[in-house]
């Protein structure tokens, strides 16, 4: 297995990996997000893991966050935005190789911590995070309330 930093030459493969992880987002939107990330390479990075034949096995995306990150004590913080390993390559070290690449990148960006999140019902992702050395810091329930449009004063 080998891990590559994604770039303009790997946009097509990058979009394919994103579609596998986030299938409800249209390919055009993924492509726009990838191009935006490439334009801010000091803030975003994505890594592709290939097998010996050059076939994509998985990918990971990371960012640098400078705002508050739940459970973290430092800033900036490396943030694992997403990780996906194709089913045929699971339990073969792909996720670990991707996280190692993300950790190296985040450290080079001046980060002392790597954070991530997942849905409270995504037990598979939670198990993967724990296996990769993450520790749970807190659980949060988010709320929203729709506001009525403002009424102009007369």
N, C-alpha and C positions, 0 to 999 in steps of 0.2 A: 504494500500500500504506500502511496505517496500523497502528500497534501500540498496543494497549490494555492497561492493567493489568487483569487479571481480578479480578472482585469477585462479590458475591452474585448480581448480575443475569446473570452469564455462567456460572454453575455448569454448566448443561446443555451448553453448548459446550465448556467446560473438560473435562468428563467424556468427551465424544465424542473430543476430541483425545488424552486419556490412553489411551482404549481403542485408538486407532489406533497409538500407540507401544507400549503394554504390553497387548496383547490377551488375555494369559492371566490377567489380574486381573479379577475380576467387577466389573461396573459399580457395584454397591453399595459395594464396597471403595474404588473410585476416588472415589465421592461422599463417603464418610466421610473420606478423606484430604484432599480438597479443602476440606471444611468445617473440618477441623482446621487446615489451612494458613491459611484465612481468619481463624481465631481468633488466629493468631500472625502477623499481618501485618508485624510488625517483624523476623521471622525468615524468612518465606517470601514469595515473590512469583512470580506466573505471568503471562506476557504472551501475548496473542493477536494474531496478524497477520492482518488482513483485506485482501481486495482492494478495488477501487473500488466494487464492488457490495455490500460488507459480508459476503462469503463468507469463512469461515475458511480461511486458507492454511497456517497453522502455529502452533506455540506453543512456549514455553520455560518451564521451571520453574527456580527458583533458591532457594538457602537461604543463610543465614549460618552458618558453622561456626566454632566457637570452640576445638574440640579440634585435635589435630595433623592437618594435611592434607598428604598425601604431596607432596613437592617444593616446598612453600611455606615461606617464611621469616617471615611475619607472621601476626598474628591480630588481629581476625577475618578470615576469608577468605570471599569470595563463592564459591558452589559451584553450577555448572550441573548440576542434577539430571537434566535431560532436555531434549531439543530434537527437534522433529519438524516436517517440512514435507511437506505432501501432495504426492504425486508430480507432479501437474499444475503445481505452483508451484516445483519445484526449479530451481535455477540462474537464479533471477529476483530474487535479493537478499533473500529472505524470512529466511533464517537470519542473514544479516548484520544486518538490521534488528532481529531478535529479540535477538541478542547485544549490540547497541548499547544496547537498553533494559535488558538485564540488567546491563551494565557501569555504566550511569548509576545504576541502583538500588543496586548493590553499593557504588559510590563514595559515594553518599549515606548508606549505612549505616556508613561509616568503613573500608571495605576498600581495601587497596592491591593485592590480587591476586585473580584469578578463576581457579578451578581446576575441573577436571572429570575424569571417568574414562570408560572404555568397555572392553568386553571385548577381550581380546587378538586375537580372531579377527574383530572387527568393523572391517574395513578401511575400509568406507564412512564410518563414524563417525570413524575416525582421520583420514582425508583431510579430512573436513569441519572437524574441530578445527584441523588445520594451516592450512587455507584461511582460517579465522577468526582466525588469529593466535596460537593456543595453541602451546606448545612441549612436547614430551614431556620429562618429568622423570625417570621411572623406570618400571621394570616390576616387578610384584610377583606372586608366586604365593602364594595363601592356602591354608592347611591347616586341617583340623579333625579331631578325634578324639572319638568318642562315648565317654562315660564310663559305667561301670556305676553303678547306683544305690548310694548309701551304705548300708552295713550298720550297723545300730544296735549299739552296744556293750552288752553285758549286765552 
